[in-house]
Amino acid sequence: MTDKLSLYNGALGHCGSRPLASLAEAREARRKLDWAWARGIVDRCLQAGQWDFAARSVLVDISPSVSPQFGYQYAFDRPDDLIRTLAVCSDEYFKSPLKEYQQEGDYWYADIEPLYVRYVSNDTDYGGDYAKWPPNFVAYVELLLASEVCETLTASRTLKIDLLKLADDQLGNAKNTEAAEGPTQRPPAGGWSRARHGGTNGSDRGSTNTLMG
């Protein structure tokens, strides 16, 4: 099963270093990996593709805290867990992409409401759930993580360049596998509701975004 320790050890294997016994082990290798992890390497990997395993569909209501003074009539909060937008649509089946809207900071602006949005999420129930990561994506994360730390661990610039090339190739493999398994943006089965699966998840901003399975 994929977890943070297995990802660290996969990266260390690419660097020719011995594995960690735990995430608390007092080694320079672990500290370097912690540093790379804290710089958002998982979000970078999630942002690199239109991953079905990390995709989330939401109905977004008008933000109660923003009243546009001109232009588009309505403002909508962007979800905190949004990494990459896949579709903004005017219908619940994602068949009518919305062409007239604007993104500024933490908001979307449009003249219709509500919005139906599909996006890559880093929430722990979506892209942040390591158990949902397919093997090709796991391999990509490990290689990119290794490229971040290998030069300080091995003093080899050449190894870093090689690992970056392997990571890029693995990203292509992961995207190809994803594409072969089906369309990236599939319309949700059945109708929408505002409280599917019993309501919202703790990553929402108040009650403005109603999250769908």
C-alpha positions in Angstrom: 0.0 0.0 0.0 1.3 3.4 -0.9 2.0 5.8 2.0 4.4 8.6 2.7 7.1 6.2 4.0 6.9 4.0 0.9 7.1 7.1 -1.4 10.2 8.3 0.5 11.8 4.9 0.3 11.0 4.6 -3.4 12.8 8.0 -4.0 15.8 6.8 -1.9 16.0 3.7 -4.0 16.4 5.8 -7.1 19.2 7.7 -5.3 21.0 4.5 -4.3 20.4 5.1 -0.6 19.2 2.7 2.0 15.5 2.9 3.0 14.1 4.6 6.1 12.8 2.5 8.9 10.3 5.2 9.8 9.4 8.8 9.1 11.0 9.7 12.5 14.4 8.3 11.6 17.1 10.9 12.3 18.9 10.9 9.0 19.9 13.6 6.6 18.0 11.8 3.8 14.8 12.0 5.7 15.3 15.7 6.4 15.9 16.4 2.7 12.8 14.4 1.7 10.8 16.4 4.3 12.0 19.6 2.7 11.0 18.5 -0.8 7.7 17.3 0.5 6.9 20.6 2.2 7.6 22.5 -1.0 4.4 20.9 -2.4 5.7 18.1 -4.6 2.4 16.2 -4.4 0.4 19.2 -5.6 2.9 19.7 -8.4 2.4 16.1 -9.5 -1.4 16.4 -9.3 -1.3 19.6 -11.3 0.6 17.9 -14.1 -2.4 15.8 -15.4 -6.1 15.5 -15.6 -6.2 12.6 -13.2 -9.5 10.7 -12.9 -8.5 9.3 -9.5 -8.2 12.9 -8.1 -11.2 14.4 -10.0 -14.0 16.0 -8.0 -17.3 17.4 -9.2 -19.0 20.2 -7.2 -22.0 22.5 -7.4 -20.9 26.0 -6.5 -23.4 28.5 -5.2 -23.1 32.3 -5.2 -20.6 33.6 -2.6 -22.5 35.4 0.1 -19.4 37.6 0.9 -18.8 39.2 -2.6 -21.1 41.5 -4.6 -19.5 42.5 -7.9 -19.8 46.2 -8.6 -19.6 45.8 -12.4 -19.1 43.1 -15.1 -20.3 39.7 -14.2 -23.3 39.6 -11.8 -22.2 36.8 -9.5 -19.1 35.7 -7.6 -18.3 32.1 -6.6 -15.7 30.8 -4.1 -13.1 28.6 -5.6 -12.6 25.4 -3.5 -9.6 25.3 -1.2 -8.6 21.9 -2.5 -8.6 22.9 -6.2 -5.3 22.1 -7.9 -6.4 22.2 -11.6 -9.7 23.1 -13.2 -11.0 20.5 -15.6 -14.4 21.9 -16.5 -16.7 24.8 -15.6 -20.2 24.1 -16.9 -23.8 25.5 -16.8 -25.4 22.0 -16.5 -25.1 19.1 -14.1 -24.1 16.6 -16.7 -21.1 18.7 -17.9 -22.3 18.8 -21.5 -22.4 22.6 -21.7 -19.0 24.2 -21.0 -19.3 27.8 -19.8 -17.4 30.1 -22.1 -18.4 33.4 -20.4 -16.8 33.5 -17.0 -13.7 35.0 -15.4 -11.3 33.9 -12.7 -9.7 36.4 -10.3 -7.9 35.3 -7.2 -10.0 33.0 -5.1 -13.2 33.6 -7.1 -14.9 32.8 -10.3 -17.3 35.4 -11.8 -20.2 34.6 -14.1 -23.7 35.8 -15.2 -25.4 32.5 -14.4 -25.8 30.5 -11.2 -25.0 27.9 -9.9 -21.8 26.7 -11.5 -20.9 23.0 -12.0 -17.2 22.5 -11.7 -15.0 19.5 -12.1 -11.4 19.7 -10.9 -8.3 17.9 -9.7 -8.5 17.9 -5.9 -5.8 17.4 -3.3 -8.4 16.6 -0.6 -7.6 13.5 1.4 -10.7 11.8 -0.1 -9.5 12.5 -3.7 -5.9 13.2 -4.9 -4.6 13.3 -1.3 -5.6 9.7 -0.7 -2.5 7.8 -1.6 -4.4 4.5 -1.7 -6.2 5.8 -4.8 -3.0 6.5 -6.7 -2.4 4.2 -9.7 1.1 2.6 -9.9 2.2 4.8 -12.8 1.5 7.9 -10.8 3.2 6.5 -7.7 6.3 5.9 -9.8 6.2 9.4 -11.2 6.0 10.9 -7.7 8.9 8.8 -6.5 11.1 9.8 -9.4 10.3 13.5 -9.1 10.9 13.3 -5.4 14.2 11.6 -6.0 15.3 14.3 -8.4 14.7 16.9 -5.7 17.1 15.3 -3.2 19.6 13.2 -5.1 22.1 15.9 -5.8 22.5 16.8 -2.1 22.6 13.1 -1.2 25.0 11.9 -3.9 26.7 15.0 -5.2 25.8 13.9 -8.7 24.3 16.4 -11.1 24.2 13.8 -13.8 21.9 11.6 -11.7 19.6 14.5 -11.1 19.3 15.1 -14.9 18.7 11.4 -15.5 16.0 11.2 -12.8 14.2 14.3 -14.2 14.2 12.6 -17.7 12.8 9.4 -16.2 10.2 11.4 -14.3 9.1 13.1 -17.5 8.9 9.8 -19.3 6.9 8.3 -16.4 4.5 11.2 -16.4 3.8 10.4 -20.1 3.2 6.8 -19.2 0.8 7.7 -16.5 -1.1 10.1 -18.8 -1.3 7.5 -21.5 -2.6 4.9 -19.1 -5.2 7.3 -17.8 -6.3 8.1 -21.4 -6.6 4.5 -22.3 -8.8 3.6 -19.4 -11.5 6.1 -20.4 -12.4 9.8 -20.9 -10.9 12.2 -18.4 -14.2 14.1 -17.9 -17.1 11.6 -17.6 -20.6 12.9 -16.9 -21.7 11.8 -13.4 -24.2 9.0 -13.3 -27.7 10.0 -12.2 -28.8 13.5 -11.1 -27.2 16.0 -8.8 -28.3 16.8 -5.3 -27.0 19.4 -2.8 -26.2 16.8 -0.2 -25.1 13.6 -1.8 -23.6 11.1 0.6 -24.9 13.0 3.5 -23.5 16.5 3.0 -20.2 18.3 2.7 -16.7 17.6 3.7 -14.6 19.6 6.0 -12.4 21.2 3.3 -15.2 23.5 2.1 -15.4 27.2 2.8 -18.5 27.3 4.8 -21.6 26.2 2.9 -20.9 27.9 -0.4 -19.7 24.7 -2.2 -21.8 21.6 -2.1 -19.6 18.7 -2.8 -20.6 15.7 -4.8 -19.2 12.2 -4.6 
